[in-house]
């Protein structure tokens, strides 16, 4: 198996940025004939013309347009790897603001510990958490946020990610609820009460619990739909409805697995099997080698794995 010529990577990035042989030749300080030969090699390597004539000009093919950002990121990372930074990070004097995009459940469960840990190591750092009403790479690509935390959705191929912890959904009811303190809630008991669902949509769509119930020919009664997990717990605490939340969201809640101990809420394991979910942190390649950003990623990983072993 022949290894690709990685020397072509920088030439590819230059061609896609300049959009012409002459422009790429000027940028790299080579002759037009040498760049034409390089373009022929790139066409052979990629199996695509890359640049085609349109009248008196050259234009990128659809494939070339599609890979332009990936080629740019790959070239930048290659240069960074071959030019390691000698700078040192001083946490005691570091002053910056990091914007972290996450859902309300993660913010409520983890933000207090993350803020305390960051303040202990780098008192000049400010963590700014912002809500995440929808998934997508736009905020990272446009530099609107430094990190995004959640379950991986439709993110671009260039987005970096690191798994923080695995999570699962659990049922939650108010303390004193008939299901509170039951060692093992049955499907029949689970379905005998109404449910409050957290959903960004006005009407909830079937989730993993509904899919598991449907395999048995069963459905649950959705009595209420609220925008997020905090609201669903408030509803459960004030009613006989059952809330469905990730177990990690209960880290800072007064919750008991059995009755008693003055807990306001009680949790129980679901009577149906549902897949676990992986919560990850995601960032754009432009931040890959930044020392402060790298420190933040390590900090978040350490705090999350301490709280959710």
Secondary structure, 3 states (H helix, E strand, C coil): CCCCCCCHHHHHHHHHHHCCHHHHHHHHCCCHHHHHHHHHHHHHHHCCCCEEEECCEEEECHHHHHHHHHHHHHHHHHHHHHCCCCCCCCCCCCCEEEEEECCHHHHHHHHHHHHHHHHHHCCCEEEEEECCCCCCCHHHHCCCCCEEEECCCCCCCCCEEEEEEEECEEEEEECCCCCCCCCCCCHHHHHCCCEEEECCCCCCCCCHHHHHHHCCCCCCCEEEEECCHHHHHHHHHCCCCEEEEEHHHHCCCCEECCCCCCCCEEEECCCCCCCCEEEEEEECHHHCCCHHHHHHHHHHHHHHHHHCC
